[in-house]
Amino acid sequence: MKLTIATCQFPISGDIKRNYDYIVKQVKEAKRKNAHVVHFPETCLSGYAGTDFTSYDDYDWDTLLHYTKKVLDLAKEQDVWIVLGSTHKLSNGNKPHSSLYIINNKGKIIDRYDKRFCAGDAQSNTGDLAYYAPGNHFVVFEINGIKCGTLVCHEYRYPELYREYKKREVQLIFHSYHTGNINKQRYKEMQDYVGGELWNFNNGSTLPEITMPAAMHMAAANNYMWISCPTSCAKQSCWSSFFVRPDGVITGKLKKNITGVLISEIDTETKYYDSTIAWRKRAMEGIFHSGMIVEDERSDTRTKL
């Protein structure tokens, strides 16, 4: 099975109409380049609370609903799937979800993924949890016969999520990020935390730039999955959007802080190196060794030479 994915980045802001205009341009560009699905960053339509705007107090939910419906129409008009990052309003004063709407090429929402692991403290007063309520479900769907799943930003820290998707035979993960629009003072603090003397030893100068792409290398290779990784390119962004194949190799990357669309084609018939194929299922079942265990006194006695 083959599938062409457009991994998109633009400078996400708190201006819903402005975000929508970028989405329209990039969906149309992706269609011209024969993409089947267009993948956007976390909260790309709504903006990201605490970064792109201060809070959801007096947030314009009607405008968000209006432009969300227009994105549905856009998917139908362009005959493409769209994985759309946005905010899903809840009721009774509950905090909203940071969500990915899975929109098919008929303009229908076939499912919605809600970010499950939001960063923050146990009292929900800091990080994502100060603004968002966590979700409670996985999302699995098919495009062109390829089984797909979704994750959002901070969830890269939880390899158990990738393992669960592997158990569900997912082949492609749409992992949306938001690592942009960081002010100069905060960005410097992030760099100082790592320490300038260590930048040359790492692929970046901040923790997100060092750890997030590295985790995607390993998640792809450990689980034999393709991963699309879009993020906001609003300056300052920690890193640029990229795409990873199942052996952990990055096959394409956009430029940092610059709007762009990355086109990647996957073919499930292509075979990549997979060092754990023989024993991965066993590990997922809780059998933590390869080969056959031997019965040997020298093996059992661990305090003697």
ZAMARGU-4260 file (C-alpha; in steps of 0.2 Angstrom, whole numbers, plus 5000, padded with zeros to 4 digits):
<rodrens>
0) 5000/5000/5000 | 5006/5018/4996 | 5001/5034/5004 | 5008/5052/5001 | 5008/5063/5017
5) 5010/5082/5018 | 5018/5087/5035 | 5015/5106/5037 | 5021/5120/5047 | 5017/5138/5049
10) 5018/5152/5062 | 5003/5147/5073 | 4996/5162/5083 | 4980/5166/5093 | 4972/5173/5077
15) 4960/5159/5071 | 4957/5167/5054 | 4975/5169/5051 | 4978/5151/5056 | 4964/5146/5044
20) 4972/5156/5029 | 4988/5146/5031 | 4979/5130/5032 | 4970/5134/5016 | 4986/5138/5007
25) 4995/5123/5013 | 4981/5111/5010 | 4980/5117/4992 | 4999/5116/4990 | 4998/5098/4997
30) 4984/5093/4984 | 4994/5100/4970 | 5009/5089/4975 | 4997/5074/4975 | 4996/5071/4994
35) 4982/5060/5001 | 4983/5067/5019 | 4988/5084/5026 | 4995/5084/5043 | 4995/5099/5054
40) 5003/5103/5071 | 4995/5104/5088 | 4982/5117/5090 | 4986/5124/5073 | 4968/5132/5070
45) 4964/5137/5088 | 4981/5142/5094 | 4990/5135/5109 | 4984/5142/5126 | 4998/5149/5137
50) 5009/5152/5122 | 4999/5159/5107 | 4987/5168/5119 | 4985/5170/5138 | 4970/5160/5142
55) 4953/5153/5137 | 4944/5167/5146 | 4933/5176/5133 | 4939/5164/5120 | 4930/5166/5103
60) 4922/5149/5102 | 4910/5154/5089 | 4924/5159/5077 | 4933/5143/5080 | 4918/5133/5076
65) 4915/5143/5060 | 4932/5140/5053 | 4933/5122/5059 | 4917/5119/5048 | 4926/5128/5034
70) 4941/5116/5035 | 4929/5102/5034 | 4922/5109/5018 | 4940/5112/5012 | 4944/5093/5014
75) 4929/5089/5003 | 4933/5102/4990 | 4951/5097/4989 | 4947/5078/4991 | 4961/5075/5004
80) 4961/5069/5022 | 4966/5082/5035 | 4973/5079/5052 | 4969/5095/5061 | 4976/5101/5077
85) 4964/5112/5087 | 4955/5114/5104 | 4939/5105/5108 | 4927/5114/5119 | 4919/5104/5134
90) 4904/5108/5144 | 4900/5112/5162 | 4915/5123/5165 | 4928/5109/5161 | 4944/5113/5153
95) 4944/5109/5134 | 4954/5096/5125 | 4970/5098/5114 | 4963/5088/5100 | 4967/5081/5083
100) 4951/5080/5071 | 4953/5066/5059 | 4944/5073/5043 | 4941/5062/5028 | 4941/5067/5010
105) 4922/5068/5011 | 4923/5082/5024 | 4918/5071/5038 | 4925/5070/5056 | 4928/5051/5057
110) 4936/5052/5075 | 4944/5064/5087 | 4960/5061/5097 | 4962/5071/5113 | 4979/5073/5120
115) 4980/5061/5135 | 4997/5065/5143 | 4997/5084/5146 | 5012/5091/5154 | 5010/5099/5171
120) 5009/5095/5190 | 4998/5084/5199 | 4986/5098/5204 | 4984/5103/5186 | 4990/5121/5189
125) 5005/5121/5178 | 5009/5117/5160 | 4996/5110/5148 | 4985/5105/5163 | 4983/5123/5167
130) 4973/5125/5151 | 4968/5108/5145 | 4959/5092/5151 | 4967/5075/5146 | 4959/5063/5135
135) 4955/5045/5138 | 4956/5035/5121 | 4967/5029/5107 | 4962/5033/5089 | 4965/5020/5075
140) 4959/5023/5057 | 4964/5018/5039 | 4969/5028/5024 | 4972/5018/5008 | 4973/5002/5018
145) 4986/5009/5029 | 4982/5008/5048 | 4986/5025/5056 | 4986/5032/5074 | 4988/5049/5082
150) 4998/5057/5097 | 5001/5075/5103 | 5017/5083/5108 | 5022/5079/5126 | 5016/5061/5123
155) 5033/5057/5115 | 5039/5055/5133 | 5028/5039/5135 | 5034/5025/5124 | 5020/5014/5131
160) 5008/5024/5119 | 5018/5019/5104 | 5019/5001/5111 | 5000/5001/5112 | 4998/5007/5094
165) 5010/4993/5089 | 4999/4980/5097 | 4985/4987/5087 | 4995/4985/5071 | 4997/5003/5067
170) 5009/5007/5053 | 5009/5026/5053 | 5008/5039/5067 | 5003/5057/5065 | 5012/5065/5080
175) 5008/5083/5081 | 5019/5095/5090 | 5019/5114/5095 | 5037/5119/5099 | 5036/5137/5093
180) 5032/5155/5098 | 5044/5155/5112 | 5050/5172/5118 | 5068/5177/5118 | 5070/5177/5137
185) 5062/5159/5139 | 5072/5152/5124 | 5088/5159/5132 | 5083/5151/5149 | 5080/5134/5140
190) 5097/5135/5131 | 5106/5140/5148 | 5098/5125/5156 | 5107/5114/5144 | 5123/5124/5144
195) 5132/5131/5129 | 5147/5120/5133 | 5136/5105/5128 | 5128/5111/5112 | 5141/5103/5101
200) 5138/5086/5109 | 5120/5087/5105 | 5108/5090/5090 | 5102/5106/5097 | 5103/5119/5111
205) 5086/5116/5120 | 5078/5100/5128 | 5064/5099/5115 | 5077/5101/5101 | 5088/5087/5108
210) 5075/5075/5115 | 5059/5076/5104 | 5067/5071/5087 | 5078/5058/5096 | 5063/5050/5103
215) 5055/5049/5086 | 5070/5041/5079 | 5069/5027/5092 | 5050/5026/5092 | 5050/5023/5073
220) 5064/5010/5074 | 5058/5001/5090 | 5041/4999/5083 | 5044/4999/5065 | 5032/5013/5061
225) 5032/5029/5050 | 5030/5045/5059 | 5025/5062/5053 | 5030/5076/5065 | 5024/5094/5061
230) 5026/5108/5073 | 5023/5127/5074 | 5037/5137/5065 | 5033/5153/5074 | 5049/5161/5079
235) 5057/5155/5090 | 5054/5137/5086 | 5064/5123/5094 | 5065/5112/5079 | 5057/5110/5061
240) 5045/5098/5055 | 5051/5081/5049 | 5046/5063/5043 | 5054/5047/5049 | 5053/5030/5041
245) 5052/5013/5051 | 5071/5010/5053 | 5072/5027/5062 | 5080/5037/5047 | 5073/5054/5044
250) 5068/5056/5026 | 5064/5074/5025 | 5065/5090/5036 | 5058/5108/5033 | 5068/5123/5038
255) 5067/5130/5055 | 5056/5145/5058 | 5050/5145/5040 | 5033/5141/5033 | 5033/5125/5023
260) 5025/5108/5017 | 5035/5092/5017 | 5029/5079/5005 | 5033/5060/5010 | 5028/5044/5001
265) 5027/5028/5011 | 5026/5011/5003 | 5022/4997/5015 | 5030/4984/5002 | 5047/4992/5005
270) 5057/4983/5018 | 5068/4992/5030 | 5080/4985/5043 | 5071/4979/5059 | 5083/4972/5072
275) 5069/4968/5084 | 5057/4959/5072 | 5060/4942/5079 | 5057/4946/5098 | 5047/4962/5098
280) 5030/4953/5101 | 5038/4942/5115 | 5044/4958/5124 | 5027/4966/5122 | 5019/4950/5130
285) 5031/4952/5145 | 5044/4939/5140 | 5060/4949/5142 | 5073/4939/5133 | 5077/4932/5116
290) 5082/4914/5111 | 5081/4900/5124 | 5084/4901/5143 | 5097/4888/5148 | 5097/4878/5164
295) 5114/4880/5171 | 5120/4882/5189 | 5134/4894/5184 | 5120/4905/5176 | 5109/4904/5192
300) 5123/4908/5204 | 5126/4927/5202 | 5137/4931/5217 | 5152/4921/5212 | 5165/4921/5198
</rodrens>
